[in-house]
Amino acid sequence: MPAPLSVPAAMPRFQPWAHARDEALRGLRGVLTDIDDTLTCEGAIEPAALAALHRLSEAGVPVIATTGRPAGWSEPCVTDWPVRAVVAENGGVLLQRTQGGGVLREFTVEPPERAARWQRLQACAAEILATVPGATLATDSPGRLTDIAVDHSEHAGLDAAGIAATLACMRRHGLTATVSSIHVNGWIGEHSKWSGAHWAVQRALGRGFDATEWLYVGDSTNDQLMFERVGASVGVANIARFVPQLAVLPAWVTAAERGRGFAEVAERLLAVRASPR
C-alpha cells in the first residue's frame, strides 16, 4: 500500500470534509463516485468502502460509479456491489444489473461507428507504443470497447515526459485524453464522466440529472470536470499527489485515503440525513 500522504501540508487550499456544513449536504439525493483509488487500493475495493456502499444502499441513497476502467473490468462492480449503475470507459459504456443477475451494456454510438472509431484507436495505440519510450498498454486493455489506456502507475511506470508524449499523440489523433491515478486514457467522442452521469441517472433512476442533488467523490485529474460542475464534491486524501496538476479543486477533502476516505464521506452524509433539521 502506498505511504500515507500529509494532507494538511500538501493541500492547504482544500476545506476538510469534516467542516462541510450540514445545510450544504441535506438536499443531496445520491452519490457519484470514481472507482480506482477512491473505492479501491491496488485494484481491489477496500472493505470500508464496500461496507459504506451497503450502508448507503440500505438508507435509500443511490450510488453510481464512474470510471476510466473498461466495460469488462467493470462488470463485477455492477453485479457484486450495491450500485445502481457503472459508467465505464469515461462515459463510453453504461452498465446496469438486469433482473436476472446479468449485465446490460449500452453505448453512446451504434456498432458501425464503434467499429470505425476502434480502428482509429488502435492506430493511435500503435504509434504510442512505437514512439514513446517505456509506454505499455494497460493490462485491462482486452476488456476495452471504446477507448485505449496506457499504464503509468498500475503495473508499469511512465514518467512525466512519457505521460505528456502519450497525451500529445492521443490529441494528434483527435482523441479526448485524460490522466487518471493509474492510466492515460484516450477516446473518440464528446462523452465524459459528466455526460455519463446524466445518462446513468436517466437510465437507472428514470429522472433527469440535477447536479445540485448529487455528491461526487474522486481522487485525480480526470475527476476535474466533475469537481467543477458538481458543487458538492469531495477528494479522498490521496488526491494530494495530483495537486500540482489540478486546475479545479473539489470543495472538500477527507482525512483518510482511498476507500477509507469514501467511508468517511458516507458516514457524514448519512449522519446529516438522519439528524433533525
N, C-alpha and C positions, 0 to 999 in steps of 0.2 A: 504494500500500500504506500502511495506517495507520502512524503513527510508533511505534517500539518503546516499550514501557512499562517503567517502572522497577519490576521485580518486588520486590526486597528492600524498597524504601520503601513500596510500595503494599500489600504482603501480608505483614505481619510475623507473622500467625497461621498461615501455611502452613508445612509442612515441605517442603524441597526434595526433588524426586523422586530425586535422586542419593543422598539419605540413607536411602531406604527399605531396610529390612533384607532380606537375601536370604531369610530364613526366612518373611517375610510374602508373598513372591512365588512360592515354589516350588510351592505347591499350586494355583496358578491354571491353569485349563484353557482359558480363552478370553478374548476382549476384546470388550466392548461399547463403542461409540463414537458420540458425536454427529457430525454432518457439518459444518454451517456454522461456519466459524471455528475448527473443531477439526481437520478434514482439509483444509479449503479456505481460500482467500483470495480475496475478491472474487468468490465464486461458482464458482471452479474449483479442483479438487483440486491441492494442491501436489505437485510431483514427489517430494519427500522422503516425503510421506505415502503416495503410491501405491507407491513402492519399499518402504516399510515394510509395507504390506498384502501385497505379494508375498512378502516375507521371512517374515512370519507364516504365510501360507498354505503356503509350502514347508516350514515347520517343523511343520506339522500343528496350528497354533493357529487355531481358528475365530474369525472376526470377524463380528459382527452390528452393523450400523449402525442407530441410532435417530435420528429427525429430525422436526422440525415441518414439513419440506417436503412438498409434495403428492405423491400417487402418481405422477402423470405426470412430474414433475420427477425423481423418484427412480428411475424405471425404468432409465435408463442406468447408474446406480450399481450396479444388480444385474447387468446384462449385461456391463459393462466393467471392473468392479473384482473382485478376488478376495475377495468377502464371501459368507457363507453365506445371508444374508437382509438385507433392509432393512425396518425398521418405520417407516412413513411416517405423517404427519399425527398425530404424538404418540400413536401406538398405535391409530389407527383403521383402518389398512390394513397388511397384511403382504404383502411382495413377495419371491418366490423365482424363481430361474432354473430354467427347465424343461430337460429333456434335449435338446430341440430348439433351445435357444437363445432361447426366448421368455421371457415373464414371467408367472408365476401370481400373481393378485391374490386375497387373501382379506380378508373384512371381519368386524367384530365383530357386526354385525346383518344381518338379512335385507333384501332390497330394499324391501319396503313401509315398514319402519321407517326405512330410509335416506332414502327419499323424503320422509317426514313431517319428519324432522329437517332435511333440506335446506331445506324451506320456512321453518322457524323460523330457520335460519342466515341465509338471505337477508333476512328481515325485520330481523334484528339488524344485518346489514351495512348495510342501507339507513338505519337510524336513526343508526348511527355516522357515515356519510358526510354525513348531513343536520345532525347536531348537534355534531360535534367539529371545530373549525376545523383545517384542514390535513390531515385524515385522508384517506388514499387506500388502496385495497386493494392488496395485494402484486401485483406483475406476474405472479407464478406462479399467481394465483387461478384461471385457467381449468383448471388441472390438478388442482384440489382436489375431493375427492369427499365428505369427511366433516367438513370444518372451514372456517373463514374466517380470513383473515390480513390484518392492517393493517400497512403498511410504516412502520417508524420509523427505519431506518438503512441500508437497502439502496439504494434508488433515490430515496427521499423522506425528508424529515426530519420528525419529530414530537417535540415537546419533552415534558418530564416531565409537564406538566399534561395534554397531549393523550393520552399513554400512560395516565395514571390515569383520564381520562374514558372512554377506549376500554375499559379493563378493567371499569370500573363499568357501562357499558352492556351489555357481554357478560354480566356476572353478573346484571344485572336480567332478562335474557332467559333465565336458567337455564343459561348456558354455563359450562363449565370454562374458565378463561382463564389464560394464562401469557405470559411475555415471553422471547423468545429474543434472540440478539445482533442480529437484524435485524427481526423481526416481533413483533406481538402476535397470538397465536393463540387462537381460541375454538372449542370443540366441545361436543357434547351426548353425555353418557355418562360412564361411570366409567373409561374406558380412559386410559392414560398410557404414558410410556416404560417404567415399571416393569411394568405388565401386558403391554406389548408384548414385553418381554424374556422373560417366562415363555412367552408364545405362540410367539415365534420359536424359542426353544431347543427347545421340544417339537416343533414342526413341522419345523424344519430339521435338527435333530440327533437327534430321536427319544428324547429323555430329559427328565427334569424339570429345572427351573431351580433351582440351588443358588447363592445369591448369594456364598457363600464361595469358589466356584470361578472367579469372574469378576472381571475388572478393568474399571472404567468410566472413560472419558475424556470430558471435556466442557469447556465454556467460559462458561456463562452461567446466569442464574437458573432457566431451565426445566430445568436438569440437577440441581436441588437434591434432588429425590426420589431420584434415583439416587445422589447423593453420600451421602445419609442411609442408604440401605438396602444399598448395595454397599460393604462396608468398604474394599476396595482400590479407591480412587477417586482420579483424578488430574485436575487442572485444567491446561490449557495456559496459558502465561504471560499471554495476553491476557484471562484471566478477571479481571485486576486492575481493569478498568473497572466490573465489577459488584460489587466487594467491598461498597460501601455498601448494596446491596440484598440481599446474601446472608445468609440466616438459618442456612444449613447450608454448611459448607466441605468441599471434598474433602480427603482425607488428605494428599495431596502436590501440589506444583505443579512444572511443568517450568521449565527456564531459558529455553527457546525458545517462540516463539509459534506458534499455528495448526498447520499441517501439519508444520512442523519440530519442534514440541513433541510431536506424536504420534509422529514418527520417533524422538525421544528416548525415549519410553515403550517403543516396540517394541524398540529396541536393548538397553535394560537388561533387559527381560523375557526376551528371547532369550538374553542373556548368562547370566542366572541359570539358565535351563533347561539350558544347555549345560555349566555348571560342575559339578564334582564336589561331592557333599554333604559 
